[in-house]
Amino acid sequence: MNHPPAAHSDRSSEDLDGRFARVVKLTDAAGLPEVSLGTSYGTPALLVKGKSFARMKDAETLVVMCALEEKEMLLELDPALFFETDHYKGWPAMLVRLGAIDDASLTQRLIAAWREKAPRKLSAGFSV
């Protein structure tokens, strides 16, 4: 069945918002301090002290900040969950397949991404 473009984009927006709600819920449950909601590149994002540490790329994909060494390891260890496009090569950010990752693993990625962008003093004061 064909939908008019507006209906399709509304559906995409709902999917994106629904997936982002999961990310927000896990971030809240982790107790990460100083997190706020915002946008980055026109999509919903999580910020710490005004710096984006995770954002939706699309309804299926989350972009998380990640140290380059850790990124290389994760991309190799679990390509079913983590990937990159040419745009992200050499950049301290990695793509996460939201439909494939479980809540515990996603929470760990969100905590790691938050630590990448949080001020050192704030990060040092946070323990899981």
ABEGO torsion letter per residue (X at the ends): XBBBAAAAAAAAAAAAAAAAAAAAAAAAAAGBBGBBBBBBGGBBBBBBGGBBABBBABAABBBBBBBAAAAAAAAAABAAABBBBAAABGBBBBBBBAAABBAAAAAAAAAAAAAAABBAAAAAABBX
